[in-house]
Amino acid sequence: MKAVLVNEFGPIGNARYTEVAAPLPGNDDLLIEVRASEANYPDLLVMEGKYQIKPPLPFSPGKAAAGIVTAAGANVEGFAIGSRVAAQVEYGAYAEQLIVPHRSAFRLPEAMPFDVAAALGLVYQTSYFALVHRASFKPGDSVLVLGASGGVGSAAVQLAKAMGASVVIGGVLGAENMQVATALGCDHVVDLAAADLRDGLREAVYGVTSGKGCDVVIDPVGGEANAAALRGLAWCGRMVIIGFASGNIPTIKTNYLLVKNIAVAGLQWSDYRERDPEGVRVAQQKIFQLWEEGKLKPHISKKLPLARFEEALEDLRHSRVQGKVILEP
Ligand SMILES: NC(=O)c1ccc[n+]([C@@H]2O[C@H](COP(=O)([O-])OP(=O)(O)OC[C@H]3O[C@@H](n4cnc5c(N)ncnc54)[C@H](OP(=O)(O)O)[C@@H]3O)[C@@H](O)[C@H]2O)c1
């Protein structure tokens, strides 16, 4: 089969789209013929050896895919040859075939296309866990999402709206992204490139929350936007740290936490895949259900053949992507 192969950590240009041996499923595994893979920003970090989890070399990157079951191990129940599934893995999804433990595979709703299923993978799981498990989100909460036109951010906007947020404020860079965030469902949009961000973001948030501040901040961006967002939180507000797309890891001033009883939580979603597979299954069912109800519509801005993985990843690196890029073998 063909796959993207990383032989050593380093520039992604060193990876090759090449012929590799077809994988064999173990007793608890499914073998999937991949129809669509989700390209994610962390794939870049994994390939460059900068991610917290380093796969054994050589490996194929890619954390989420959708496709058709072509073989199943002896202990697998609930899947048949031909089942259409989505799969969550630590790596391996940039390939024509993928081995996935059956507990990390989810049957697709009948009408769901493969590209949509792949796009509802890592970023929706991450945003669901950020909102529900780390931010204790409840209907009626107001939510500020930073990087609202990006992968994680666009998923967080849609999930917060779908799960009953009173107001969703999107923080984005520039006019074009403001339009995207509005189309995704943001009630209000703030330009994070504004000169007076430190005060301006708080004023914008206070302006649409009756002076109260927002209950939840979802932050995949870090940097100056994080410090500004912290000031926009309400009494007993919750902030979830997901990533540092700005390239800047912020230092949080703890006096803000004390003064307003604020809680700041980190999220490393892949831990849940290993430690709480049932929680991940529940989340995926909820995400699929919301899609079936028409409440989620992943923003797929580009689809490329898998062989053009480098283009997809460079687009992600250089902020040329809104929503998701999907790779198709
Ligand atoms: N913790 C976890 O479990 C987990 C899971 C998935 C992802 N992540 C991390 O989350 C982060 C985002 O991932 P993603 O897939 O959403 O990436 P993405 O699709 O590239 O989106 C990043 C977003 O951040 C915005 N941004 C970049 N620099 C900014 C700045 N200086 N100020 C304000 N906004 C800025 C981008 O806007 P422009 O497009 O305009 O530049 C874009 O909207 C990455 O660091 C990734 O590693 C963590």
The ligand as a Gaussian input file, in Angstrom:
#p B3LYP/6-31G(d) Opt

LIG

0 1
 N       -4.230000      19.874000      23.479000
 C       -4.707000      19.074000      22.546000
 O       -5.161000      17.960000      22.820000
 C       -4.686000      19.568000      21.123000
 C       -5.445000      18.933000      20.121000
 C       -5.445000      19.491000      18.829000
 C       -4.686000      20.625000      18.568000
 N       -3.927000      21.179000      19.572000
 C       -3.130000      22.411000      19.354000
 O       -4.027000      23.504000      19.193000
 C       -3.419000      24.498000      18.384000
 C       -4.354000      24.885000      17.249000
 O       -4.578000      23.766000      16.407000
 P       -5.538000      23.928000      15.146000
 O       -5.682000      22.574000      14.554000
 O       -6.750000      24.690000      15.510000
 O       -4.599000      24.852000      14.205000
 P       -5.045000      25.809000      13.012000
 O       -6.144000      25.184000      12.240000
 O       -3.790000      26.194000      12.326000
 O       -5.673000      27.096000      13.749000
 C       -4.889000      27.983000      14.533000
 C       -5.667000      29.263000      14.733000
 O       -4.895000      30.141000      15.566000
 C       -4.862000      31.435000      14.953000
 N       -3.624000      32.146000      15.292000
 C       -2.363000      31.831000      14.957000
 N       -1.490000      32.732000      15.464000
 C       -2.224000      33.640000      16.122000
 C       -1.908000      34.824000      16.868000
 N       -0.650000      35.240000      17.025000
 N       -2.929000      35.514000      17.431000
 C       -4.199000      35.106000      17.282000
 N       -4.570000      33.994000      16.585000
 C       -3.589000      33.276000      16.018000
 C       -4.930000      31.148000      13.471000
 O       -5.354000      32.277000      12.764000
 P       -4.774000      32.516000      11.283000
 O       -5.209000      31.339000      10.477000
 O       -5.348000      33.794000      10.825000
 O       -3.282000      32.594000      11.467000
 C       -5.945000      30.004000      13.427000
 O       -7.252000      30.492000      13.453000
 C       -2.082000      23.917000      17.912000
 O       -1.075000      24.429000      18.763000
 C       -2.260000      22.417000      18.116000
 O       -1.020000      21.776000      18.341000
 C       -3.922000      20.680000      20.827000

